[in-house]
């Protein structure tokens, strides 16, 4: 009986307490439009936001590097790198708007779950559940490789210029093939999982 009263008091307190939405979709979109990745950081998706920032900075530094070095300028590569900037920018804005909806849906679900008979989960465990996909070694490797490339682009060592002049086209082609195979494998994996269900 005593436990039932405490549970009823908790549910009344939760029902009277308004849901605070600290993550407004408009603010997240505006921040992402000003600086790519900042909206994700506002939504507490830190790794995704830092990834967008790193991609834009890496792309800008690559454009500056390839347009300023003394070797023969590869115009199609410069055009491709320059076109990647708006693609990353607009995908960043789209992704932050989708992520804001997802974050708000998770918070609403947590509040409705708190009013039911199920055990009340706190905000930290919800945030941990949202960030499960962001954990791992891949983000650290991305930062190490991206930071190393940015240092190379700005310091312009002679050996790096010679490697790019000799093997730049081949390495870029191999990178595109590997990226395509990874995307194909991911889609194939999703298709297999849908068939199993």
VOGU-3710 file (C-alpha; in Angstrom, 3 decimals, decimal comma):
1> xxxxxxxxxx> 0,000/0,000/0,000  2,791/2,359/0,942  4,642/1,556/-2,269  1,529/2,232/-4,338  1,144/5,681/-2,726  4,767/6,524/-3,495  4,307/5,393/-7,095  1,136/7,495/-7,426  2,946/10,549/-6,007  5,784/10,053/-8,479
11> xxxxxxxxxx> 3,417/9,767/-11,432  1,496/12,888/-10,309  4,764/14,805/-9,992  5,821/13,699/-13,450  2,401/14,550/-14,933  2,406/18,077/-13,464  6,012/18,719/-14,404  6,196/20,024/-17,992  8,603/18,404/-20,393  11,585/20,681/-20,868
21> xxxxxxxxxx> 12,783/20,649/-24,443  16,306/21,919/-24,309  16,952/20,746/-27,830  14,972/22,952/-30,137  15,010/21,905/-33,760  15,234/25,480/-35,023  18,239/26,356/-32,874  20,045/23,154/-33,858  19,386/23,832/-37,548  20,505/27,450/-37,243
31> xxxxxxxxxx> 23,714/26,512/-35,457  24,450/23,883/-38,087  23,807/26,389/-40,858  26,277/28,834/-39,293  29,043/26,308/-38,526  28,693/22,714/-39,766  28,641/20,293/-36,839  27,695/22,870/-34,194  24,026/21,818/-34,215  25,009/18,221/-33,504
41> xxxxxxxxxx> 27,128/19,374/-30,587  24,094/21,325/-29,326  22,091/18,075/-29,486  24,894/16,364/-27,518  25,909/14,247/-30,514  29,497/15,298/-30,049  31,275/12,804/-32,266  28,960/13,330/-35,202  29,342/17,100/-34,906  33,125/16,889/-34,703
51> xxxxxxxxxx> 33,126/14,574/-37,722  31,260/17,155/-39,823  33,627/19,901/-38,667  36,654/17,753/-39,498  35,298/16,851/-42,937  34,703/20,493/-43,873  38,110/21,587/-42,585  39,858/18,710/-44,325  38,089/19,447/-47,590  38,928/23,161/-47,412
61> xxxxxxxxxx> 42,570/22,458/-46,612  42,785/19,948/-49,491  41,352/22,523/-51,921  43,848/25,124/-50,710  46,723/22,647/-50,887  46,003/21,370/-54,394  45,432/24,873/-55,746  48,687/26,255/-54,313  51,317/23,538/-54,906  53,760/23,784/-57,797
71> xxxxxxxxxx> 52,974/20,426/-59,417  50,561/20,157/-62,294  47,121/21,125/-61,064  44,505/18,455/-61,485  41,413/20,520/-62,359  38,855/17,682/-62,076  40,169/16,873/-58,581  39,836/20,533/-57,560  36,282/20,654/-58,919  35,372/17,441/-57,078
81> xxxxxxxxxx> 36,855/18,707/-53,816  35,100/22,064/-54,216  31,754/20,353/-54,886  32,151/18,251/-51,729  31,915/21,375/-49,552  28,230/22,192/-50,300  27,352/18,491/-50,226  28,809/18,132/-46,724  27,208/21,422/-45,649  23,664/20,607/-46,789
91> xxxxxxxxxx> 23,848/17,008/-45,594  24,961/18,370/-42,221  21,860/20,610/-42,006  19,577/17,750/-43,104  21,143/15,340/-40,613  20,876/17,754/-37,685  17,155/18,273/-38,352  16,591/14,510/-38,453  18,693/14,020/-35,319  16,733/16,727/-33,474
101> xxxxxxxxxx> 13,475/14,890/-34,211  15,009/11,650/-33,007  16,354/13,179/-29,783  12,993/14,811/-28,969  11,134/11,560/-29,713  13,421/9,675/-27,329  12,855/12,238/-24,575  9,071/12,123/-25,040  9,178/8,347/-24,895  11,170/8,523/-21,655
111> xxxxxxxxxx> 8,572/10,835/-20,095  5,658/8,593/-21,115  7,584/5,591/-19,861  8,054/7,351/-16,528  4,288/7,790/-16,121  3,582/4,105/-16,725  4,213/1,160/-14,394  7,647/0,513/-15,870  10,723/1,592/-13,912  11,661/5,221/-14,389
121> xxxxxxxxxx> 14,817/5,681/-16,412  16,895/8,767/-15,889  18,139/11,110/-18,619  21,712/9,851/-18,412  20,763/6,282/-19,324  18,701/7,602/-22,254  21,655/9,652/-23,447  23,902/6,595/-23,111  21,449/4,578/-25,211  21,518/7,289/-27,890
131> xxxxxxxxxx> 25,307/7,399/-27,967  25,959/3,639/-28,249  26,704/3,902/-31,966  29,207/6,717/-31,357  31,496/4,618/-29,194  34,439/2,811/-30,678  37,887/3,170/-32,112  36,816/4,425/-35,551  36,260/8,017/-34,409  39,704/8,190/-32,834
141> xxxxxxxxxx> 41,278/6,852/-36,020  39,333/9,404/-38,059  40,688/12,217/-35,899  44,264/10,928/-36,117  44,193/10,479/-39,911  42,336/13,760/-40,492  44,654/15,732/-38,240  47,734/14,191/-39,871  46,444/15,063/-43,347  45,714/18,635/-42,299
151> xxxxxxxxxx> 49,263/18,995/-40,945  50,616/17,625/-44,238  48,437/19,987/-46,270  49,617/23,057/-44,379  53,297/22,134/-43,848  53,722/20,936/-47,461  56,724/18,597/-47,024  58,592/17,759/-50,239  58,183/13,969/-49,832  54,407/14,377/-49,486
161> xxxxxxxxxx> 54,272/16,429/-52,705  56,314/13,781/-54,545  54,068/10,953/-53,315  50,972/12,877/-54,377  52,477/13,682/-57,771  53,385/10,028/-58,418  50,568/8,084/-56,750  47,837/10,682/-56,135  45,536/9,580/-58,944  45,891/5,891/-58,141
171> xxxxxxxxxx> 45,363/6,338/-54,422  42,298/8,508/-55,023  40,858/5,858/-57,365  41,528/3,112/-54,807  39,907/5,244/-52,090  36,784/5,724/-54,230  36,588/1,987/-54,996  36,950/1,038/-51,315  34,290/3,609/-50,336  31,918/2,234/-52,975
181> xxxxxxxxxx> 32,497/-1,333/-51,812  31,820/-0,343/-48,199  28,562/1,379/-49,159  27,552/-1,599/-51,302  28,331/-4,019/-48,474  26,303/-1,961/-46,007  23,278/-1,878/-48,311  23,606/-5,595/-48,996  23,767/-6,287/-45,241  20,632/-4,201/-44,612
191> xxxxxxx> 18,813/-6,012/-47,420  19,750/-9,426/-45,957  18,541/-8,397/-42,498  15,202/-7,225/-43,925  14,680/-10,559/-45,660  15,355/-12,452/-42,424  12,660/-10,473/-40,633
//
